[in-house]
Amino acid sequence: MKASLIIAFTLLISVVAQAQSEKDDHKHDEHDHFHTNEIGVSFAPVYFTSTKETNFGLHGHYIRRFGESRFGGGVGVEYIFNEEKHQTYSAVFQYSPTYNLHLVAAPGIAVESEVEEAGHVPGEMDEHDHHGVSFAMHLEAVYEFSLGPFDIGPSVEFAWDPHDIHVSAGVHIAVGF
């Protein structure tokens, strides 16, 4: 099932990117999606695969484009409003194959107030409850549309750390300067 979803998502992004690339060859949008700087925020329901729970998540980032290239880098932070108070701090690397499509890889650290290990019963306090800091990797795709000075559009994210995997689909809003 997961493999089918990943393949379908990859095909969808490929078709959208190809269509957008052909459009970009014929007409350049006056609103430049290749901003030198961008501050953005995404908000979405976040689904944790291990616990089968859904919580609200908020992600913010600052990205600076590298010269005139389609690559950028910056910093990001994510906060998920759950019992574990899941937070992620990351370096953000962005590639924009088209003016509207942005692909992001964000390695960083995940911090949780509680980390539950295998065999632990949620809600019971024992030696398994502790603060957790671990490596995390987030992969994100954003497709933006211009709305005045803002870019807005759908975003999807896959995130992994040793304690959980979570996925989200939500809305991304950014301002470029």
C-alpha positions, 0 to 999 in steps of 0.5 A, a space after each residue: 500500500 505504501 509503495 503504491 502511494 509513493 509511486 502514485 505521488 511521484 507520477 503525479 508530481 512528474 506530470 505536474 512538473 512537466 506541464 508546468 515546465 512546458 508552460 514556463 517555456 512559453 510564458 514567464 509569470 510576472 510574479 517571480 517564484 525564485 525569490 532571493 529570500 522566502 519566509 513561509 509557514 505550513 499547517 496541516 493535520 499530521 498522521 503518526 503511522 505508529 500510533 495511528 493518531 492525527 494531530 495538528 502541525 505547524 512548520 515554519 522556514 526561512 530559505 535563501 536562494 543560492 545566486 540565480 540557481 534553482 537551489 536554496 538553503 535555510 532553516 526550519 522548525 516544526 511543532 506538532 501539538 501532541 502529548 509528546 510535544 514533538 519539535 523538529 529543528 532542521 537545515 532546509 535544502 530546496 530545489 525548484 524544478 519549475 516556478 511553482 514546484 518546490 522540493 525540500 529535504 530537511 535533515 535535523 533533530 527531533 525533540 520530544 518531551 516523552 518517547 515511548 519505546 516498544 511494549 510501553 503502554 501509553 499513559 503509564 509512567 515507567 522507565 521508558 518515559 524520557 526526553 528524546 533527541 534524535 536525528 530526523 529527516 523531512 521530505 516535502 513537496 509544495 506547489 505554489 500559486 501567486 496571490 498578490 504578494 503571497 505564494 499559497 498552495 498545497 504541501 505534502 510531507 513525509 518525516 522520519 525519526 527513530 521514534 516515529 514516521 509521520 505524514 501530512 498534507 496541508 497548506 503552505 503560505 509564503 512571502 518572498 523578498 
